[in-house]
């Protein structure tokens, strides 16, 4: 079992450096069972908005491609993956949890879980949206309200597969991972590949058109001002 920890400032916010580190760790695991968890009291509170607010168009394109590559690497990973959602899992943080095979949440009363991108006027890149649709058939019930939920509500909505007490969540997540890892590795990898075949493949023209339309929104002065206001200046 390989433990990979999402750990960084801003409640483990996903910036370029952290996403690159995570991508490298997942690739280096080479099919071994992965337990993905957050450092401290959060899983990940989402994208590093300070970095997002500072990016120009070229930088934003690289940032979004990196997010897509990281998510796809986890989604298509041949071995078992379990997310230990030990606290906040918001926006991009929840995306990573949903890319895992199974999600165990710690029933921490203050934890908030959800996909709130459209509250900022943002759209999901095509690859991410396809992975999310696979993981969550009722995706519109989560994306359109753009709400953050308690762990119990997240379980009801299918964002988590089960809940455990904060004290027991780590043990339960490891038990789930060990259960998945008992299957023959080649058979598990083949079944996973068959089930998810083609989900992360996006037509280059579709991706180009999306980026041309969306990058200006992600880098607009209005969005940057909204982000700065959220961050307190």
Long-range contacts (C-beta under 8 A, 24 or more apart in sequence): 1-32, 1-33, 1-34, 1-35, 1-174, 1-177, 1-178, 1-181, 2-29, 2-32, 2-33, 2-34, 2-35, 3-34, 3-35, 3-37, 4-29, 4-34, 4-35, 4-36, 4-37, 5-37, 5-38, 5-39, 6-36, 6-37, 6-38, 6-39, 6-43, 6-44, 6-93, 6-96, 7-38, 7-39, 7-40, 8-39, 8-48, 10-45, 10-48, 10-49, 10-50, 11-40, 11-42, 11-44, 11-45, 11-87, 11-88, 12-38, 12-39, 12-40, 12-42, 12-43, 12-44, 12-45, 12-93, 13-44, 13-45, 13-46, 13-47, 13-48, 13-49, 13-50, 14-44, 14-46, 14-47, 14-48, 14-67, 14-92, 14-93, 14-96, 15-47, 15-48, 15-50, 15-51, 16-48, 16-51, 16-62, 16-63, 16-66, 18-48, 19-66, 19-67, 19-70, 20-66, 22-70, 23-66, 23-69, 23-70, 23-73, 26-70, 26-73, 26-74, 26-77, 27-73, 29-77, 29-79, 31-77, 31-78, 31-79, 31-185, 31-189, 32-79, 33-79, 33-80, 33-81, 33-82, 33-177, 33-178, 33-180, 33-181, 34-77, 34-79, 34-80, 34-81, 34-82, 34-100, 34-177, 35-82, 35-84, 35-173, 35-174, 35-177, 36-74, 36-81, 36-82, 36-83, 36-84, 36-96, 36-97, 36-100, 37-83, 37-84, 37-86, 37-170, 37-173, 38-84, 38-85, 38-86, 38-87, 38-88, 38-89, 38-93, 40-87, 41-86, 41-87, 41-108, 42-86, 42-87, 42-88, 42-89, 42-93, 42-111, 43-83, 43-84, 43-85, 43-86, 43-87, 43-88, 43-89, 43-93, 43-94, 43-97, 44-88, 44-89, 44-90, 44-92, 44-93, 44-94, 44-96, 45-88, 45-90, 45-91, 45-93, 46-90, 46-91, 46-92, 46-93, 46-94, 47-91, 47-92, 49-227, 49-230, 49-231, 50-231, 52-218, 52-227, 53-224, 53-227, 53-228, 53-231, 55-218, 55-219, 56-219, 57-215, 57-216, 57-219, 60-215, 60-218, 60-219, 61-211, 61-215, 64-125, 64-211, 64-215, 64-218, 67-92, 67-95, 67-125, 67-128, 68-125, 68-127, 68-128, 70-96, 71-95, 71-96, 71-99, 71-127, 71-128, 71-131, 72-99, 72-127, 72-131, 72-200, 74-99, 74-100, 75-99, 75-131, 75-134, 75-196, 75-199, 75-200, 76-193, 76-196, 76-200, 78-185, 78-188, 78-189, 78-192, 78-193, 79-181, 79-185, 79-188, 79-189, 80-177, 80-180, 80-181, 80-183, 80-188, 81-177, 82-173, 82-174, 82-176, 82-177, 82-180, 83-173, 84-169, 84-170, 84-173, 85-111, 85-113, 85-151, 85-160, 86-166, 86-169, 86-170, 87-111, 88-112, 88-113, 89-113, 89-154, 89-159, 90-114, 90-115, 90-116, 90-148, 91-115, 91-116, 91-117, 94-159, 95-128, 95-131, 95-132, 97-159, 98-131, 98-132, 98-135, 98-136, 98-159, 99-131, 99-135, 101-180, 101-192, 102-161, 102-176, 102-177, 102-180, 103-159, 103-160, 103-161, 103-162, 104-160, 104-161, 104-162, 104-163, 104-164, 104-169, 104-172, 104-173, 104-176, 105-151, 105-154, 105-155, 105-160, 105-162, 105-163, 105-164, 105-169, 106-151, 106-163, 106-164, 106-165, 106-166, 106-169, 107-151, 107-152, 107-163, 107-164, 107-165, 107-166, 107-169, 108-151, 108-166, 109-150, 111-150, 111-151, 112-148, 112-149, 112-150, 113-148, 113-149, 113-150, 113-151, 113-153, 113-154, 113-159, 113-160, 114-142, 114-146, 114-147, 114-148, 114-149, 114-154, 114-159, 115-142, 115-143, 115-146, 116-146, 116-147, 116-148, 117-143, 117-146, 118-143, 118-144, 118-146, 119-146, 120-223, 120-226, 120-227, 121-217, 121-223, 121-226, 122-217, 122-218, 122-223, 123-214, 123-217, 125-207, 125-210, 125-214, 126-202, 126-206, 126-207, 126-210, 127-200, 127-202, 127-207, 130-199, 130-200, 130-202, 131-199, 131-200, 134-196, 134-199
